[in-house]
Amino acid sequence: MTKIINKTKGIIISDDCIICESILSKARGMMGLKKPLSLVFKFKKMAIVSLHMYFVKFPIDVMFIDFDNKVVEVKRDFRPGETYTPKNKAAYVVELSVGSLDGTEEGDEICGLT
């Protein structure tokens, strides 16, 4: 597990993020869980990473981050049953419990992703 910090604002976003690198862990995400975890999805190249909330029972916050560790997009209160396609490419997608990204915005630098 790793700690995710908004370096720009000096905010601890999560103390216990799980890094998801395998295809299986990325495909599963939070599906079927009873409560949200903090997950970091790592990709080998920048891409538009579309998400869905099928089989997820709770809302989450999501941030999309580039290889320079800058937030390129934030999706708050992503609800069960919804889908979302970001406008920007990302190298990392971080899924967290709702409210975890309060104070975090596009352009902020994030550390702890690797």
Buried (B, 14 or more C-beta within 10 A) or exposed (E): EBEBBBEBEEBEBBEEBBBBEEEEEBEBBBEEBEEBBBBBBBBEEBEEBEBBBEEBEBBBBBBBBBEEBBBBBBBBEBEEEBEBEBEBBBBBBBBBBBEBBEEBEEEBBBBBBE
